[in-house]
Amino acid sequence: MSPFLKTAIDAALKAQGVIQRHYRQGVEVELKPDQTPVTIADLESEQAIKSVLFGAFPDHGTYGEETGQERMDSEYLWLIDPIDGTKSFVRRYPFFSTQIALRQGEELVLGVSNAPEFEEMAYAAKGEGAFLGEKPIRVSDVTTLEDATLSLGNIKTLAGGPGWQGLSDMVQRVNRARGYGDFYHYHLLASGRIDLVVESDVNILDIAALAVVVREAGGVFTDLEGQPLTLDTTSVLAAATPELHAIALEMLNRQA
């Protein structure tokens, strides 16, 4: 295991202690300017993560959900969402996770996705494979919609756009359609238990780590237009195989 990956896992575990303590005690909720919730657990867990990362790599940059951006022009940039799923956290159900990714130049090279109340951690580094706990994981070999299980996450923008009809057609063709959401459907995809994920309303901090996990497990991970991820990415089309990704991509971008 690389020093980068070991440090990221250590940071996620340090945040886990903070998060679980607040989850059990309950927290006050405030609203950020964009009307999304934030709690002391978000702030303290991000600070815990950064203390570990900067302790090991003081010259690296960070882009954090709660504490903003530092040294964004660094070769190595850590992307941190300490509690992805704060709405779940404050409403007392366990669909929340800690997301930590490392970007080297323009490439995402490492990801840790830790779901403390699920007792489930997925992690991966470029060229090292993907793992769920200590077990190596691999995507399925499904290549057709008719055999695929599709999971939908946030799709508000997609619902109001030209891709909605394509998604409707896709739902009618797949073997099963579900809405596992958040970190969980990416863990399922990377470990071969579902085959396709569509989301239209995310930010890069939500998905950066998960993209590395899915790719290292053998999957394909782009935005809904088939483009590589950037810091401005807001959508996801992730699939177990290139064949399945190509079918879904064509359907979602079909001209009326």
Residue frames relative to the residue before (quaternion, step in Angstrom):
aa qw qx qy qz dx dy dz
M 1.0000 0.0000 0.0000 0.0000 0.00 0.00 0.00
S 0.4615 -0.7034 0.4694 0.2681 3.57 -0.85 0.99
P 0.6133 -0.5450 0.4069 0.4014 3.62 -1.16 0.45
F 0.6045 0.5564 -0.3608 0.4414 3.61 1.06 -0.68
L 0.7014 0.4665 -0.2760 0.4629 3.56 0.82 -1.01
K 0.6356 0.5234 -0.3404 0.4541 3.59 0.92 -0.81
T 0.6594 0.5079 -0.3094 0.4598 3.58 0.95 -0.85
A 0.6499 0.5164 -0.3186 0.4577 3.60 0.97 -0.83
I 0.6449 0.5016 -0.3193 0.4801 3.58 1.00 -0.77
D 0.6334 0.5225 -0.3272 0.4677 3.58 0.96 -0.82
A 0.6525 0.5127 -0.3124 0.4625 3.59 0.99 -0.84
A 0.6510 0.5130 -0.3161 0.4616 3.59 0.97 -0.83
L 0.6697 0.4925 -0.3015 0.4670 3.58 0.98 -0.78
K 0.6202 0.5136 -0.3521 0.4770 3.59 1.05 -0.63
A 0.6438 0.5040 -0.3189 0.4794 3.60 1.01 -0.76
Q 0.5960 0.5922 -0.3607 0.4049 3.58 1.03 -0.75
G 0.6421 0.5284 -0.3286 0.4478 3.57 0.95 -0.81
V 0.6495 0.5068 -0.3033 0.4789 3.57 1.00 -0.85
I 0.6827 0.5096 -0.2868 0.4382 3.56 0.82 -1.04
Q 0.7039 0.4697 -0.2907 0.4466 3.58 0.78 -0.95
R 0.6029 0.5468 -0.3642 0.4526 3.58 1.05 -0.63
H 0.7025 0.4472 -0.2729 0.4817 3.59 0.85 -0.90
Y 0.6064 0.5644 -0.3554 0.4330 3.60 1.05 -0.72
R 0.7034 0.4540 -0.2678 0.4769 3.56 0.98 -0.80
Q 0.7052 0.4630 -0.2675 0.4655 3.58 1.04 -0.69
G 0.3983 -0.6813 0.5039 0.3512 3.56 1.09 -0.75
V 0.1190 -0.8077 0.5770 0.0213 3.57 -1.08 0.73
E 0.5037 -0.5901 0.5295 0.3430 3.51 -1.33 0.34
V 0.2569 -0.7745 0.5652 0.1209 3.56 -1.06 0.79
E 0.0983 -0.7617 0.6383 0.0520 3.53 -1.03 0.91
L 0.3724 -0.7065 0.5512 0.2417 3.56 -1.27 0.37
K 0.3815 -0.6941 0.5667 0.2271 3.53 -1.01 0.92
P 0.7189 -0.4474 0.2948 0.4428 3.62 -1.21 0.21
D 0.6958 0.4438 -0.2844 0.4879 3.61 1.10 -0.58
Q 0.5269 -0.6822 0.3573 0.3595 3.56 1.37 0.31
T 0.4836 0.6049 -0.4754 0.4173 3.58 1.15 0.51
P 0.5192 -0.6794 0.4194 0.3049 3.59 -1.03 0.72
V 0.0328 -0.7576 0.6505 0.0421 3.53 -1.29 0.49
T 0.1234 -0.7920 0.5957 0.0502 3.57 -1.08 0.73
I 0.6699 -0.4621 0.3852 0.4350 3.54 -1.32 0.14
A 0.5878 0.5767 -0.3703 0.4299 3.59 1.13 -0.56
D 0.6209 0.5312 -0.3377 0.4673 3.60 1.03 -0.77
L 0.7073 0.4805 -0.2659 0.4452 3.55 0.79 -1.05
E 0.6997 0.4689 -0.2851 0.4574 3.59 0.83 -0.94
S 0.6672 0.4964 -0.3185 0.4550 3.58 0.97 -0.76
E 0.6261 0.5080 -0.3519 0.4754 3.62 1.04 -0.62
Q 0.6393 0.5130 -0.3296 0.4685 3.58 0.99 -0.75
A 0.6286 0.5303 -0.3330 0.4612 3.59 1.05 -0.73
I 0.6392 0.5221 -0.3153 0.4684 3.57 1.00 -0.86
K 0.6945 0.4809 -0.2867 0.4518 3.56 0.81 -0.96
S 0.6082 0.5519 -0.3682 0.4358 3.59 1.04 -0.62
V 0.6621 0.4844 -0.3048 0.4839 3.58 1.03 -0.73
L 0.6830 0.4958 -0.2966 0.4470 3.58 0.85 -0.97
F 0.7094 0.4411 -0.2680 0.4799 3.58 0.84 -0.93
G 0.5782 0.5790 -0.3757 0.4352 3.57 1.16 -0.51
A 0.7259 0.4026 -0.2255 0.5100 3.55 1.10 -0.75
F 0.8134 0.1241 -0.0074 0.5683 3.56 0.99 -0.89
P 0.1028 -0.8684 0.4817 0.0582 3.59 0.49 1.18
D 0.6839 0.4919 -0.2944 0.4513 3.61 1.15 -0.42
H 0.5197 0.6486 -0.4186 0.3660 3.59 1.23 -0.12
G 0.4278 -0.6727 0.5380 0.2739 3.54 -1.32 0.33
T 0.1625 -0.7736 0.5994 0.1255 3.56 -1.28 0.27
Y 0.1071 -0.7267 0.6747 0.0716 3.50 -1.30 0.63
G 0.0015 -0.8457 0.5298 -0.0640 3.54 -0.13 1.34
E 0.5908 -0.5960 0.4246 0.3398 3.53 -1.13 0.73
E 0.7955 0.3207 -0.1477 0.4925 3.58 0.93 -0.89
T 0.7981 0.3179 -0.1562 0.4874 3.60 0.93 -0.79
G 0.5858 -0.6616 0.3425 0.3190 3.55 1.21 0.36
Q 0.6831 -0.5197 0.3890 0.3347 3.50 -1.38 -0.41
E 0.0036 0.7706 -0.6370 0.0213 3.53 -1.09 0.87
R 0.8586 -0.0191 -0.0193 0.5119 3.57 -0.94 0.97
M 0.0559 0.8526 -0.5144 0.0734 3.56 0.85 1.03
D 0.6662 0.4941 -0.3127 0.4629 3.61 1.16 -0.37
S 0.4032 0.7144 -0.4794 0.3117 3.61 1.23 0.16
E 0.5894 -0.5659 0.4331 0.3805 3.58 -1.16 0.54
Y 0.7635 0.2437 -0.1345 0.5827 3.55 1.06 -0.83
L 0.0163 -0.8006 0.5968 -0.0511 3.56 -0.75 1.14
W 0.2390 -0.7679 0.5818 0.1215 3.57 -0.75 1.10
L 0.1853 -0.7606 0.6169 0.0812 3.56 -0.92 1.00
I 0.0402 -0.8442 0.5298 -0.0709 3.56 -0.54 1.23
D 0.0576 0.7201 -0.6914 0.0143 3.53 -1.01 0.94
P 0.2952 -0.8214 0.4544 0.1781 3.59 -0.08 1.27
I 0.7681 0.0330 -0.0349 0.6385 3.57 1.12 -0.70
D 0.0746 -0.7710 0.6324 0.0031 3.54 -0.20 1.30
G 0.7313 0.2937 -0.2491 0.5630 3.54 -0.33 1.28
T 0.1415 0.8222 -0.5384 0.1189 3.58 1.00 0.79
K 0.6030 0.5572 -0.3697 0.4351 3.61 1.05 -0.66
S 0.6362 0.4981 -0.3209 0.4942 3.58 1.05 -0.72
F 0.6279 0.5593 -0.3227 0.4345 3.56 0.96 -0.94
V 0.7467 0.4095 -0.2482 0.4617 3.60 0.74 -0.99
R 0.6923 0.4377 -0.2899 0.4951 3.60 1.19 -0.38
R 0.5150 -0.7263 0.3567 0.2829 3.53 1.36 0.42
Y 0.6004 0.4655 -0.4620 0.4576 3.57 0.78 1.02
P 0.5633 -0.7373 0.2936 0.2302 3.52 -0.92 1.04
F 0.4323 0.6931 -0.4796 0.3206 3.63 1.09 0.49
F 0.4957 0.5867 -0.4955 0.4055 3.52 0.45 1.27
S 0.0730 -0.8057 0.5877 -0.0118 3.55 -1.17 0.59
T 0.3988 -0.6451 0.5846 0.2882 3.50 -1.41 0.13
Q 0.1162 -0.8019 0.5855 0.0242 3.56 -0.81 1.07
I 0.0520 0.7798 -0.6189 0.0785 3.57 -0.75 1.11
A 0.0359 0.7927 -0.6059 0.0561 3.58 -0.72 1.08
L 0.2360 -0.7411 0.6081 0.1588 3.54 -1.28 0.45
R 0.1456 -0.7733 0.6157 0.0421 3.52 -0.93 1.06
Q 0.1094 -0.7723 0.6242 0.0447 3.55 -0.82 1.04
G 0.7861 -0.0241 -0.0403 0.6163 3.55 -0.33 1.21
E 0.7777 -0.2805 0.2344 0.5114 3.57 -0.68 -1.12
E 0.6544 0.5449 -0.2859 0.4394 3.59 1.29 -0.02
L 0.3657 -0.6882 0.5841 0.2266 3.54 -1.04 0.87
V 0.0792 -0.8534 0.5151 -0.0140 3.57 -0.57 1.16
L 0.7973 0.1589 -0.0688 0.5782 3.61 1.22 -0.22
G 0.0587 0.8063 -0.5879 0.0299 3.56 -1.08 0.67
V 0.0549 -0.7546 0.6533 0.0271 3.53 -1.13 0.81
S 0.0332 -0.7809 0.6232 -0.0267 3.55 -0.85 1.07
N 0.0049 0.8334 -0.5483 0.0691 3.56 -0.27 1.29
A 0.1028 -0.7871 0.6079 0.0178 3.56 -0.74 1.12
P 0.2607 -0.8430 0.4405 0.1655 3.59 0.18 1.25
E 0.7133 0.4429 -0.2789 0.4661 3.60 0.92 -0.79
F 0.6197 0.4785 -0.3432 0.5189 3.57 1.31 -0.11
E 0.2707 -0.7579 0.5201 0.2860 3.56 1.30 -0.45
E 0.5366 0.6127 -0.3763 0.4416 3.54 1.02 0.92
M 0.0124 0.7876 -0.6151 0.0341 3.56 -0.78 1.07
A 0.1064 -0.7513 0.6488 0.0581 3.55 -0.98 0.97
Y 0.0782 0.8047 -0.5839 0.0727 3.57 -0.98 0.77
A 0.0250 0.7890 -0.6116 0.0537 3.53 -1.23 0.57
A 0.0700 -0.7448 0.6587 0.0803 3.51 -1.31 0.45
K 0.6481 -0.5503 0.3632 0.3811 3.54 -1.11 0.73
G 0.8419 0.1599 -0.1519 0.4926 3.53 -0.82 1.09
E 0.6818 0.4934 -0.2802 0.4617 3.59 1.26 -0.08
G 0.5375 -0.6293 0.4062 0.3875 3.60 1.26 -0.04
A 0.4185 -0.6878 0.5403 0.2447 3.54 -1.37 0.11
F 0.1302 -0.8018 0.5831 0.0165 3.53 -1.12 0.80
L 0.1499 -0.7142 0.6728 0.1217 3.50 -1.31 0.55
G 0.7481 -0.0232 -0.0592 0.6606 3.53 -0.11 1.31
E 0.7468 -0.3311 0.2625 0.5136 3.57 -0.74 -1.01
K 0.5745 0.6223 -0.3565 0.3945 3.58 1.32 -0.03
P 0.4227 -0.6756 0.5326 0.2851 3.62 -0.85 0.87
I 0.1423 -0.8011 0.5782 0.0609 3.56 -1.01 0.80
R 0.1013 -0.7809 0.6162 0.0182 3.53 -1.25 0.58
V 0.5118 -0.6336 0.4865 0.3161 3.55 -1.09 0.73
S 0.6042 -0.5464 0.4350 0.3835 3.55 -1.32 0.23
D 0.4566 -0.6676 0.5080 0.2962 3.56 -1.33 0.06
V 0.3147 0.7742 -0.4926 0.2429 3.59 1.23 0.45
T 0.1145 -0.8288 0.5474 0.0162 3.57 -0.82 1.03
T 0.7348 0.3691 -0.2289 0.5210 3.62 1.23 -0.16
L 0.5832 -0.5834 0.4331 0.3633 3.55 -1.16 0.59
E 0.6373 0.5721 -0.3271 0.3995 3.54 1.00 -0.83
D 0.7185 0.3918 -0.2425 0.5209 3.58 1.20 -0.45
A 0.6107 0.6346 -0.3142 0.3543 3.57 1.26 -0.31
T 0.2622 -0.6804 0.6528 0.2052 3.49 -1.37 0.49
L 0.1855 -0.7873 0.5866 0.0405 3.54 -0.77 1.19
S 0.0839 -0.7694 0.6298 0.0651 3.56 -1.05 0.79
L 0.2075 -0.7799 0.5841 0.0866 3.55 -0.92 1.00
G 0.2085 -0.7601 0.6029 0.1239 3.55 -1.02 0.86
N 0.7948 -0.1480 0.1561 0.5674 3.58 -0.80 -1.01
I 0.0514 0.8297 -0.5501 0.0798 3.61 -0.58 1.11
K 0.2346 0.8129 -0.5079 0.1616 3.60 1.16 0.47
T 0.6922 0.4631 -0.2883 0.4725 3.60 0.82 -0.95
L 0.6343 0.5306 -0.3260 0.4582 3.57 0.98 -0.83
A 0.6409 0.5499 -0.3228 0.4274 3.58 1.00 -0.81
G 0.7405 0.3874 -0.2247 0.5012 3.59 1.13 -0.55
G 0.6717 0.5111 -0.2852 0.4542 3.57 1.26 0.13
P 0.7383 -0.4463 0.2864 0.4169 3.56 -1.31 0.02
G 0.6254 0.5645 -0.3481 0.4111 3.61 1.16 -0.35
W 0.4558 0.7240 -0.4309 0.2871 3.56 1.28 -0.19
Q 0.6544 0.5058 -0.3203 0.4619 3.59 0.97 -0.80
G 0.6369 0.5259 -0.3270 0.4591 3.54 1.02 -0.76
L 0.6444 0.5031 -0.3205 0.4785 3.56 1.01 -0.77
S 0.6151 0.5434 -0.3414 0.4580 3.58 1.03 -0.77
D 0.6599 0.4952 -0.3042 0.4762 3.57 0.93 -0.88
M 0.6368 0.5378 -0.3242 0.4475 3.57 1.02 -0.81
V 0.6534 0.5215 -0.3137 0.4503 3.57 0.91 -0.94
Q 0.6599 0.5128 -0.3053 0.4566 3.57 1.05 -0.73
R 0.7187 0.4574 -0.2518 0.4591 3.59 1.12 -0.57
V 0.6330 0.5668 -0.3623 0.3832 3.61 1.00 -0.67
N 0.6229 -0.5523 0.4105 0.3720 3.52 -1.27 0.42
R 0.7817 -0.0561 0.0654 0.6177 3.57 1.06 -0.87
A 0.1118 -0.7577 0.6372 0.0860 3.54 -1.20 0.61
R 0.0231 0.7906 -0.6077 0.0720 3.53 -0.88 1.05
G 0.2851 -0.7453 0.5686 0.1998 3.56 -1.30 0.06
Y 0.0237 -0.8435 0.5365 -0.0057 3.57 0.49 1.17
G 0.2107 -0.8673 0.4342 0.1223 3.56 1.11 -0.71
D 0.8385 0.2412 -0.1766 0.4557 3.48 -1.51 0.19
F 0.8205 -0.1879 0.1459 0.5198 3.59 -1.06 -0.73
Y 0.6387 0.6361 -0.3354 0.2739 3.52 0.96 -0.98
H 0.6954 0.4633 -0.3327 0.4371 3.61 0.83 -0.79
Y 0.6030 0.5317 -0.3716 0.4643 3.61 1.17 -0.35
H 0.6030 0.5201 -0.3538 0.4906 3.59 1.08 -0.61
L 0.6556 0.5066 -0.3091 0.4670 3.58 0.97 -0.85
L 0.6480 0.5178 -0.3157 0.4607 3.58 0.96 -0.86
A 0.6975 0.4892 -0.2831 0.4405 3.59 0.79 -1.01
S 0.7400 0.3952 -0.2205 0.4976 3.58 1.11 -0.61
G 0.6144 -0.6369 0.3196 0.3387 3.57 1.22 0.48
R 0.5416 0.6555 -0.3844 0.3594 3.58 1.22 0.25
I 0.7288 0.0785 -0.1499 0.6635 3.57 1.32 -0.14
D 0.4406 -0.7635 0.4433 0.1628 3.57 -1.25 0.34
L 0.8106 0.1290 -0.0204 0.5709 3.61 1.14 -0.47
V 0.0499 -0.7875 0.6143 0.0024 3.58 -1.00 0.90
V 0.0544 -0.7785 0.6252 0.0045 3.57 -1.00 0.92
E 0.1260 0.7595 -0.6312 0.0947 3.57 -0.96 0.98
S 0.1855 -0.8059 0.5537 0.0973 3.58 -1.06 0.72
D 0.7629 0.3138 -0.1706 0.5389 3.62 1.19 -0.15
V 0.3479 0.6935 -0.5433 0.3208 3.54 0.19 1.37
N 0.2369 -0.7102 0.6059 0.2689 3.54 -1.31 -0.18
I 0.7095 -0.4973 0.2828 0.4115 3.55 -1.20 0.42
L 0.6202 0.5529 -0.3538 0.4295 3.61 1.07 -0.61
D 0.6032 0.5638 -0.3466 0.4451 3.59 1.20 -0.53
I 0.8412 0.2944 -0.0560 0.4500 3.55 0.88 -0.99
A 0.4714 0.7123 -0.4445 0.2699 3.62 1.15 -0.36
A 0.6914 0.4648 -0.2874 0.4726 3.59 0.77 -0.98
L 0.6655 0.5201 -0.2989 0.4441 3.56 0.95 -0.90
A 0.5962 0.5622 -0.3605 0.4456 3.58 1.11 -0.65
V 0.6537 0.5022 -0.3172 0.4689 3.59 0.95 -0.83
V 0.6390 0.5298 -0.3246 0.4535 3.58 0.96 -0.85
V 0.6843 0.4823 -0.2916 0.4627 3.58 0.82 -0.98
R 0.6734 0.4963 -0.3078 0.4533 3.59 0.87 -0.86
E 0.6837 0.4736 -0.2966 0.4694 3.59 0.91 -0.85
A 0.6348 0.4928 -0.3253 0.4983 3.57 1.27 -0.34
G 0.6489 -0.5599 0.2995 0.4193 3.58 1.29 0.08
G 0.5651 0.6346 -0.3697 0.3758 3.58 1.27 0.00
V 0.4441 -0.6433 0.5558 0.2828 3.53 -1.43 0.00
F 0.0059 -0.8114 0.5811 -0.0627 3.57 -0.83 1.01
T 0.1637 0.7706 -0.5927 0.1676 3.58 -0.49 1.28
D 0.5616 -0.5046 0.4611 0.4661 3.55 -1.25 -0.36
L 0.7293 -0.4565 0.2821 0.4245 3.59 -1.27 0.06
E 0.6758 0.4438 -0.2989 0.5070 3.59 1.26 -0.18
G 0.5815 -0.6222 0.3507 0.3894 3.54 1.29 0.19
Q 0.5068 0.6659 -0.4072 0.3659 3.57 1.27 0.22
P 0.5837 -0.5768 0.4344 0.3713 3.60 -1.18 0.54
L 0.5754 -0.5990 0.4338 0.3491 3.55 -1.22 0.48
T 0.0477 -0.7468 0.6625 0.0324 3.52 -1.22 0.75
L 0.6934 -0.4446 0.3372 0.4558 3.58 -1.26 -0.05
D 0.6977 0.4632 -0.2636 0.4787 3.59 1.24 -0.38
T 0.3921 0.7436 -0.4692 0.2704 3.62 1.23 0.03
T 0.0829 -0.8174 0.5699 0.0141 3.57 -0.99 0.91
S 0.7576 0.3039 -0.1928 0.5445 3.62 1.21 0.11
V 0.2136 -0.7781 0.5830 0.0950 3.55 -1.30 0.39
L 0.0389 0.6986 -0.7142 -0.0215 3.46 -1.29 0.73
A 0.0623 0.8060 -0.5790 0.1061 3.56 -0.34 1.26
A 0.0006 -0.8191 0.5698 -0.0666 3.54 -0.86 1.00
A 0.5941 -0.5937 0.4212 0.3423 3.52 -1.23 0.55
T 0.8168 0.1234 -0.0294 0.5628 3.59 0.97 -0.81
P 0.6169 -0.5459 0.4065 0.3952 3.60 -1.17 0.43
E 0.6248 0.5521 -0.3426 0.4331 3.58 1.01 -0.75
L 0.6815 0.4739 -0.2854 0.4791 3.58 0.90 -0.91
H 0.6250 0.5350 -0.3329 0.4609 3.58 1.01 -0.78
A 0.6661 0.5129 -0.3084 0.4451 3.60 0.90 -0.89
I 0.6370 0.5188 -0.3285 0.4660 3.60 0.99 -0.78
A 0.6892 0.4750 -0.2844 0.4674 3.58 0.83 -0.99
L 0.6329 0.5423 -0.3322 0.4416 3.59 0.96 -0.82
E 0.6671 0.4937 -0.3048 0.4673 3.58 0.91 -0.87
M 0.6684 0.5044 -0.3129 0.4483 3.60 0.90 -0.81
L 0.7046 0.4755 -0.2743 0.4496 3.58 0.91 -0.87
N 0.7541 0.3480 -0.1918 0.5229 3.59 1.21 -0.46
R 0.3362 0.7570 -0.4883 0.2747 3.54 1.25 0.36
Q 0.4059 -0.7112 0.5218 0.2389 3.55 -0.91 0.93
A 0.4928 -0.6697 0.4728 0.2917 3.58 -0.94 0.94
